[in-house]
Amino acid sequence: METTRYKQQDQQQELISFAHQQTSQHPLFQLYQLTHEFHQEARHRQAWEAHCCWYEATSGEHRREIG
């Protein structure tokens, strides 16, 4: 029973790997991937900018409290 489950998992992994190889070479998928990565980077930069603004405001408040 255990070997059957492992065999099924191996087959599923092979199928996933094969599908990934086929789709990753398709130009439409490459465009999708590029767009996804661009938006992911844009969200990351926006979050970083928001953090920097928060940090600057918080540090300014702390400096005023201290000095």
Buried (B, 14 or more C-beta within 10 A) or exposed (E): EEEEEEEEEEEEEEEEEEEEEEEEEEEEEEEEEEEEEEEEEEEEEEEEEEEEEEEEEEEEEEEEEEE
